[in-house]
Amino acid sequence: MKISGFSFGRNTSKLYYPIKESILSILPICDEFIFVLGKGDEDDNTLEILESIDSPKLKIIHTEWDTEKFPNGTENAHQTDIAISHCTGDWLFYVQADEVVHEKYLPVIQKRCEDLMSNAEVEGLLFKYKHFFGDYEHYINHHGWYQNEIRIVRNRPDIHSFESAQSFRRIPNFDGKSYRKQEGTHLLKVAPLDAYIYHYGWVRPPKYMQSKKKALDSIHKGDKKAESLYKERGADFDYGPLKNMLKFKGTHPAVMAEKMKDFSWASSLNYLNNKKPNRPPFKHEKLKYRVISWAERNLNGGKHFFPFKNWKVLDI
């Protein structure tokens, strides 16, 4: 059995992605790791960060992005598919640039891959998620924040990244660009995995968070629309009140230790009151969704009502 790790990114260092930590977190159980690096800005040093990973397993593929040919976030899926095309493993382990796996889960993941290797019905493995928000002590499990996602898939030619690289689907006779087309696609049959992805996409200094959101909106909505959206929002992202958010009681992945020492924005966070943020509210900040989230946690065992679901779970 061979496992290929893979990911993609552009301007990851200047947007404060934990890219090195992400790769290192799964590298021990990977036979290779493919990183597709898009041409970034002159002040980005992602390549130097990648090259500092002293491992012959890491292979860097250089690309240029074309968001006109691949609009509405589909360039993300396109870059993911480029990475997939260079993978040689039986299982393909995908971590996005802000996703990290705790070392305690690696034996669980590896064994699950071994146990299911000969079961051809299984097309992927479904992970649980922990979304950290604002700092390393708070996380979100509110309605509207996905609780699961596919992060390991079979190395099969008809399995592709889907939409904005959020998930995967089986797409026979794929035309190479219609990543948001649902007709003719098939949900993957997946086996559940008792392991978490730790998502740090919302843990950054406020100025980097604002830059990251603007960059993502540029990919999904175009540069002009993104410019107009952020013209009057200021340079710093407002995380809003954190005082009532869930507190994390566990440990973070060991590879995050150095990154977490750089937590320098505590004074910019609101731990004291419920003052509304200076931006449009997120779902978890709206009364309707707060009520739904309360009901999910207290009446539904923590499971979300009508969750995002882009797969078919096998009883294995």
SULQUI-V84326 format. One record per residue. N is the residue number from 1. RES is the residue in one small letter. OMEGA is omega in degrees with one decimal (none if undefined). NEAR is the number of other ideal C-beta (glycine too) atoms within 8 Angstrom. D_CENTER is the distance of its C-alpha to the mean C-alpha in Angstrom with 2 decimals. Layout:
n;res;omega;near;d_center
N;RES;OMEGA;NEAR;D_CENTER
N;RES;OMEGA;NEAR;D_CENTER
//
This chain:
n;res;omega;near;d_center
1;m;179.6;7;25.24
2;k;179.3;9;22.87
3;i;174.7;14;19.11
4;s;170.8;16;17.29
5;g;178.3;16;14.01
6;f;178.5;16;12.31
7;s;178.3;16;9.92
8;f;175.8;15;10.87
9;g;175.1;13;11.33
10;r;-179.0;12;14.18
11;n;-175.2;12;15.61
12;t;-178.9;13;12.95
13;s;-177.8;12;15.78
14;k;176.1;11;17.42
15;l;170.7;11;14.37
16;y;174.4;10;13.97
17;y;175.3;11;10.71
18;p;-170.7;12;11.27
19;i;179.9;14;11.23
20;k;179.4;11;14.31
21;e;179.6;12;13.32
22;s;-179.0;16;10.15
23;i;-177.8;16;12.59
24;l;-175.4;9;15.43
25;s;-179.4;13;13.87
26;i;-176.2;14;14.12
27;l;-178.5;13;16.84
28;p;-178.9;6;19.71
29;i;178.7;9;19.25
30;c;174.5;13;18.47
31;d;175.8;7;21.50
32;e;174.2;13;19.78
33;f;-179.9;15;16.59
34;i;174.7;13;16.20
35;f;178.6;15;14.58
36;v;-174.4;15;15.27
37;l;176.5;15;16.17
38;g;178.6;12;17.09
39;k;-176.0;8;20.21
40;g;178.8;10;19.51
41;d;-176.3;6;21.93
42;e;-177.9;3;24.83
43;d;177.6;5;23.73
44;d;-178.8;11;20.41
45;n;178.9;8;20.73
46;t;-179.2;14;17.56
47;l;179.4;8;19.99
48;e;178.2;8;22.02
49;i;179.3;12;19.14
50;l;-178.4;14;18.24
51;e;177.6;7;21.97
52;s;175.7;7;22.37
53;i;-173.3;11;20.63
54;d;-179.5;3;23.90
55;s;176.0;7;23.15
56;p;178.7;3;24.68
57;k;-173.4;10;21.70
58;l;176.9;12;19.61
59;k;-176.8;9;20.31
60;i;177.6;9;19.40
61;i;-177.8;11;19.80
62;h;179.8;5;20.68
63;t;169.7;10;20.18
64;e;-176.8;5;20.89
65;w;176.7;10;19.00
66;d;-176.1;7;21.03
67;t;173.2;10;19.63
68;e;177.2;5;23.07
69;k;-179.9;7;23.04
70;f;-176.1;12;19.43
71;p;173.6;9;19.23
72;n;176.5;7;17.19
73;g;-175.8;12;13.79
74;t;173.6;13;14.89
75;e;175.6;13;15.07
76;n;178.8;12;11.34
77;a;178.6;16;12.29
78;h;179.2;12;15.44
79;q;176.3;15;14.07
80;t;178.9;14;11.95
81;d;175.7;10;15.30
82;i;177.9;12;17.16
83;a;179.7;15;15.32
84;i;-176.7;13;16.12
85;s;179.4;6;19.67
86;h;-178.7;11;20.21
87;c;-178.6;12;19.16
88;t;-176.2;7;22.24
89;g;173.4;13;21.12
90;d;175.2;8;21.85
91;w;178.9;15;18.35
92;l;-174.3;14;15.24
93;f;-175.3;15;12.40
94;y;168.7;12;9.04
95;v;174.8;15;6.59
96;q;-169.7;9;4.41
97;a;177.1;12;6.70
98;d;180.0;10;5.72
99;e;-177.0;13;5.21
100;v;-180.0;15;8.88
101;v;177.2;15;11.28
102;h;-177.1;11;14.63
103;e;-179.7;10;17.58
104;k;-178.7;6;19.34
105;y;-174.8;10;17.16
106;l;177.3;11;17.80
107;p;179.0;7;21.26
108;v;-178.9;11;20.15
109;i;-178.5;15;17.57
110;q;179.9;10;20.18
111;k;179.6;8;22.94
112;r;177.4;12;21.19
113;c;179.4;13;20.68
114;e;-176.9;8;24.35
115;d;-176.0;6;25.67
116;l;-175.1;11;24.16
117;m;-175.7;9;24.83
118;s;179.6;4;28.06
119;n;-173.9;7;26.94
120;a;-179.9;4;26.42
121;e;-178.2;6;25.54
122;v;-178.8;13;22.10
123;e;-179.5;11;19.68
124;g;178.1;15;16.42
125;l;-174.1;17;15.19
126;l;-179.7;12;13.45
127;f;167.8;13;11.56
128;k;-176.6;10;11.88
129;y;171.4;12;9.55
130;k;-177.6;10;10.69
131;h;176.7;11;9.59
132;f;-172.8;15;11.72
133;f;175.0;12;13.51
134;g;178.8;10;16.09
135;d;-177.0;11;16.89
136;y;-177.6;9;16.35
137;e;-178.2;5;18.77
138;h;177.2;12;17.49
139;y;-177.1;10;14.77
140;i;170.3;12;14.48
141;n;-178.2;10;15.37
142;h;177.1;10;17.01
143;h;-179.6;11;17.65
144;g;175.0;7;15.21
145;w;-172.2;11;12.03
146;y;-178.7;7;10.73
147;q;-177.4;9;11.95
148;n;172.8;9;11.02
149;e;177.1;10;9.18
150;i;177.2;14;10.46
151;r;171.0;10;9.24
152;i;179.5;13;12.82
153;v;173.3;14;15.23
154;r;174.4;10;18.80
155;n;-179.9;12;19.92
156;r;-172.1;8;21.76
157;p;-178.7;3;22.64
158;d;175.0;8;21.97
159;i;-175.0;15;18.35
160;h;169.2;13;16.15
161;s;-173.0;12;12.79
162;f;179.9;13;13.25
163;e;-178.5;10;13.40
164;s;-180.0;11;10.73
165;a;176.4;12;8.71
166;q;-172.0;7;7.27
167;s;-178.2;10;9.55
168;f;173.1;12;12.77
169;r;172.2;12;16.46
170;r;-174.8;12;19.80
171;i;178.3;12;21.48
172;p;177.6;7;25.03
173;n;-176.7;5;26.76
174;f;-177.4;8;23.71
175;d;175.7;5;24.98
176;g;-179.0;3;22.19
177;k;-174.3;8;21.15
178;s;-175.3;6;21.08
179;y;179.2;13;17.40
180;r;179.1;7;17.95
181;k;-178.5;7;21.18
182;q;-179.9;5;21.37
183;e;178.3;4;24.99
184;g;177.6;7;25.59
185;t;-176.2;10;22.12
186;h;175.4;7;21.69
187;l;178.0;9;19.27
188;l;172.0;15;18.41
189;k;-171.7;10;20.38
190;v;174.1;14;18.24
191;a;178.6;12;19.33
192;p;-177.9;8;17.92
193;l;-178.8;12;16.83
194;d;-179.4;5;17.75
195;a;-177.3;11;14.86
196;y;162.2;10;11.94
197;i;174.8;14;8.43
198;y;-174.7;13;8.83
199;h;-177.7;11;6.27
200;y;-176.8;11;8.30
201;g;-179.5;9;7.18
202;w;177.4;12;10.54
203;v;-179.0;9;12.63
204;r;169.2;10;14.65
205;p;-174.9;9;18.27
206;p;-179.2;12;19.05
207;k;178.1;9;20.05
208;y;178.5;10;16.82
209;m;178.4;14;14.88
210;q;179.2;14;17.33
211;s;179.4;10;17.03
212;k;179.2;13;13.28
213;k;178.3;10;13.82
214;k;178.8;11;16.80
215;a;178.8;11;15.17
216;l;177.9;9;12.64
217;d;176.4;12;15.72
218;s;179.7;11;17.71
219;i;-175.3;11;15.59
220;h;-172.0;8;15.76
221;k;-178.1;9;19.22
222;g;-176.2;8;21.03
223;d;-176.9;6;22.27
224;k;180.0;6;25.30
225;k;-179.9;9;23.61
226;a;178.9;13;21.08
227;e;-178.6;8;24.13
228;s;-179.4;7;26.01
229;l;-173.2;10;23.31
230;y;-176.0;11;23.05
231;k;-175.3;6;26.70
232;e;-177.1;4;27.88
233;r;-179.3;8;24.93
234;g;-175.6;6;25.68
235;a;-174.7;4;23.86
236;d;175.8;9;22.09
237;f;177.9;9;19.48
238;d;-179.2;8;20.98
239;y;-177.7;12;18.86
240;g;-177.8;11;21.79
241;p;179.5;10;23.47
242;l;-169.8;13;21.79
243;k;-177.1;9;24.96
244;n;-179.7;5;24.31
245;m;-179.8;10;20.71
246;l;179.1;7;20.11
247;k;179.9;6;20.80
248;f;-175.7;10;18.96
249;k;-174.8;3;21.71
250;g;178.2;4;20.18
251;t;176.4;3;19.47
252;h;176.9;10;16.49
253;p;-178.1;11;15.82
254;a;-178.2;6;18.81
255;v;-179.5;10;17.00
256;m;-172.5;14;15.88
257;a;-178.6;8;19.59
258;e;179.9;6;20.46
259;k;-176.8;8;17.50
260;m;176.5;9;18.40
261;k;-177.3;6;21.98
262;d;179.4;6;21.11
263;f;-172.7;8;20.67
264;s;-172.9;5;23.26
265;w;-179.0;9;22.46
266;a;-178.0;7;23.69
267;s;179.1;4;26.70
268;s;-176.9;7;24.67
269;l;-177.6;10;23.15
270;n;178.3;10;25.14
271;y;-166.4;6;25.94
272;l;-174.0;4;29.40
273;n;-177.7;6;29.65
274;n;179.1;6;28.15
275;k;-178.8;7;28.66
276;k;179.3;7;26.77
277;p;-179.4;10;24.28
278;n;178.9;6;25.45
279;r;174.8;7;22.98
280;p;-177.2;3;22.56
281;p;171.9;9;21.54
282;f;-179.4;8;18.23
283;k;-174.8;10;18.74
284;h;179.5;12;18.78
285;e;-179.0;10;21.57
286;k;-176.1;9;23.78
287;l;-177.9;5;26.61
288;k;-175.8;6;26.07
289;y;174.9;13;22.55
290;r;178.1;11;23.66
291;v;178.8;8;26.44
292;i;-179.3;10;24.29
293;s;177.5;12;21.95
294;w;-179.4;8;25.13
295;a;179.1;10;26.48
296;e;-177.6;13;23.42
297;r;-173.0;9;23.57
298;n;-176.1;6;27.37
299;l;-175.1;5;28.46
300;n;176.2;10;25.78
301;g;179.5;3;24.76
302;g;179.0;6;21.41
303;k;-178.8;8;20.27
304;h;171.6;8;19.33
305;f;177.3;9;21.91
306;f;-177.6;3;20.96
307;p;170.0;9;17.22
308;f;-175.5;4;14.78
309;k;-177.6;5;15.71
310;n;-175.0;11;15.15
311;w;172.0;12;16.93
312;k;-176.7;7;20.22
313;v;176.4;8;20.34
314;l;179.1;9;23.16
315;d;-176.4;3;25.42
316;i;none;7;25.15
//
